[in-house]
């Protein structure tokens, strides 16, 4: 399977307000579409920009399922993903550790 990376921006008024990237790749979960990053500047949150980025992703992948990870303790992101149609996918949770860092991530799936 060919890996493809797309970058999407929301830039009203020539000011970058949100950015996201999507990796299209087959993973162990058998869903090939992962949103790798989705960020909206804090002062531009709650203005529909994140929802616009999600809609752009959906258009790009033509209705296929996709998933994304967020930090386990990021309640704000979890609320946003649930509000926008994501379902918590407990089986896909992961831990990333090295000698200095331990990160726990949870996964949301969008169907």
Buried (B, 14 or more C-beta within 10 A) or exposed (E): EEEEEBEBEBEEEEEEBBBBBBBBBEEEBEBBBBBBEBBBEEEBBEBEBBBBBBEBBBEBBEEEEBBBBBEBEEEEBBEBBEEBEBEEBEEBEEEEEEEEEEEEBBBBBBE
